[in-house]
Amino acid sequence: MYKQLSSGVKISITRSISTSFESYLASIGWDDDKFSMEDFVKIWQKYFTENAAWFDKVPQEVLLSHEFHEELAKKIDEVIAKILNEKPTTKQIESIEKMQKQLGTNFTYECKAEAAYIEQKLKEQLKDAE
């Protein structure tokens, strides 16, 4: 069922998962101990029902289908794996290292999305220190 959706709808679904996942992780400070798949899925469902364009484009019978839900679960796993396995950019690493030296911090990060979160956090700390 998922494969039969238009490419635009599939892209929108992927984007809604990515956006919600990164937002959820930021809300828990990228703390593995606080992570709950159930909490993430609730946030994602709220996001796509209120903000995502794809939700209104998928027929109701598809949305209610068990097969579609299984396919979405696989898609969520794929998107999460892709996010968590994407390495930080050289630019991010250099920027974070520079700010950490200035602030005397030692944050660790494993992926590009987490690096973006840390980079933003450090920028805010520098701004507050001024």
N, C-alpha and C positions, 0 to 999 in steps of 0.2 A: 504494500500500500504506500509506504513512504517513497519507494522508488518511482511510483507513478505520479507523484506530485511534480509540479513544474520546477525548473531549476531555481527560479526566483523564490519560490516558497521554501525550498530546501535551504537555500542560502540564508533566508530570513530566520529559519528555525535554528540553523547553526549559529548565527549571530546572536540570537536571543539566549542560547545556551551559554555562549562565550561571555557575553555581557553580564548575565546573571551570575555565572560562576565567579568571574573576577570581582564583581561587586560583593558577592557573599564572602569571598575570601578576605577582601579588604575590611569588611565589617567585623570579622573575627581576628583581624591583624595577622592573617596568614598563619595562624596558630593551629598546627595539626591536631593538637589535643582538643580543640574546640570544634573541629569539623564534624558535621553531621550531614550525611547524604539526605536524610529526610528534611532537614531544615533547608538545605540547598534547593531541593525539588519544590518545596513550598514557595520559596522566593522566586524560583524560575516560573512556576505556575502563575503566581501573582503578576510577575513581569509580563508574561506573554498574553495573559487575558486583558491586561490594562494598556500595554504599550506596543505589542508586536503586531505588525501588519499581517503576518501569515495566519493568525488564529481565525480570522473571519473568512479567509480564502479556502480553508479546508472544510469539505462537506461534513456535516454533523455525524453521518453514519461512519465516516472515517475516524473522526475524533473519538467516537465511542467504541471503536473496534479494539479488541484485545490484541490483535496482530499489530495494529498501529502502535499501541503502547509498548509492545515488546521491541519494535523497531526503533521507537524513540529512546528507549532505555539503552539500546546498543549505540545509538547516535550520541547520547549524552556521554557514555563511556569513552567513545572515540574522541569527542571534542575535549573532554577533560584530559585524556592522555596526551593529546596534541599540545594543549596549553602547558601541561606540566613537563613535557619533554623538549619544549622549545628553549634553546639556550639563550642566555642574555647576550645582547649585542656588545661588541667591543666598546662602543660609545657609552652604553649604560654602565659597564664595568668601570671605565675610566671616570665617569661622572660620579658614581657612587664612591669609589676609592678616594677621590679628591675631597668630596664633602665629608666623608668619614674621618679623614685626617684633620680637617678643620674642626670637626665637632668632637673628635675623640671617641667615636662610636665604633662598634664592630658588628653590624648587622650582617647576617648571612642570607643568601638567596640562591635558589636553585634553578629558576627558570626566568624567561623574559618577562612574564606577567608579574611575578613576584619582585623582580628587579625594578619594574616600573612603579610598583607600590612603595618599595624602599626608597627609590629615588625621590618620589613625591614627598614622602615622610621626611626625608633629610632636607629637602628644599624648604619645607614648612619650618623645620627646626632652625635652619639658618636664618630664615626671615624673622622668626621669633627672637633670635639671639641678637638681632640688629638693634 
